[in-house]
Amino acid sequence: MPKCGNCKSKQEEIEVQEVPQINTDVNLVELIWAHTALQASGMSDEHKDRLNSIYSPIFNENVNFGCGGCKDANFRRLDHYIREVLKIQI
């Protein structure tokens, strides 16, 4: 998978007050599904759409499936959110 270059640029630091808090409408099962799906390869378009429907409302951006480095960064961001912000051990 080719890299797009965005993953090579210095990412902005996220301040604690900018990290979104969980919405009561967000289903924890969906968050864990998204976490697992981001580790997978060869997702169908339906899975990509479902993943973005979970990821996008939290981070105001879609997962970049076209770049392996960016997808890995999206995974780390979601992993940090689940483990450190929400304090959910998965």
HELIX and SHEET records of a PDB file:
HELIX    1   1 VAL A   16  GLU A   18  5                                   3    
HELIX    2   2 LEU A   28  ALA A   37  1                                  10    
HELIX    3   3 ASP A   45  PHE A   59  1                                  15    
HELIX    4   4 GLY A   68  HIS A   80  1                                  13    
HELIX    5   5 TYR A   81  VAL A   85  3                                   5    
END                                                                             
